[in-house]
Amino acid sequence: MSSKILLLTLPLLLAGCSSLSEDECRTMSWYNLGYQDGEQGKTRDQARDYVSTCGEYGLRVDEAEWKRGYDKGLELYCIPELAYGKGKAGQEYLGVCPNDASFLKQYQRGYEEYKLATRLREIRDELDRTEREIDELERSIRNETNSEQRDYYRAKRNRAVRNYESLRREYDRLRYPDRVIQFSFGN
């Protein structure tokens, strides 16, 4: 692989990785890495990790170049119109944006939708599991000849049905919340 391609792709390969090898510390485009860190919404503390790691090899980080790239990447990350999508995707926000109030408002709106979607998915999975359990218990009731064991399966099935109904109510409440319509007459 040519060194030019390596320098261009290295920041992509390092996504999510803060420790660098000695070779990476020597050849890193600090501006590109800073840009990537800013674009991903990482904190400025990331530079300290690089300084520490590269310092172990006796190498210096061009912190000014990293910061210049970081600030540029952060400009892209902090666009309030993109904050909603980051929240909805469940991405963590570390409070790095200078326009924090407007970014955070949009991020929170998206993050609330993410949490709702996650909970609905969990409930659907639990509903499916409980439905399978009920079916299995009903088969056991039909096939059981011992009346005490059959009563045990019935009691267990009844608990599973109550659990299913409770989950179904929660799912419906979250999926179809009550809507309050307010009317205003005059001033």
Sequence and secondary structure as in RCSB ss.txt:
>XXXX:A:sequence
MSSKILLLTLPLLLAGCSSLSEDECRTMSWYNLGYQDGEQGKTRDQARDYVSTCGEYGLRVDEAEWKRGYDKGLE
LYCIPELAYGKGKAGQEYLGVCPNDASFLKQYQRGYEEYKLATRLREIRDELDRTEREIDELERSIRNETNSEQR
DYYRAKRNRAVRNYESLRREYDRLRYPDRVIQFSFGN
>XXXX:A:secstr
  HHHHHHHHHHHTTT     HHHHHH  HHHHHHHHHHTT  THHHHHHHHHHHHTT    HHHHHHHHHHHHH
HHT HHHHHHHHHTT    S  TTHHHHHHHHHHHHHHHHHHHHHHHHHHHHHHHHHHHHHHHHHHHH   HHHH
HHHHHHHHHHHHHHHHHHHHHHHHHS           
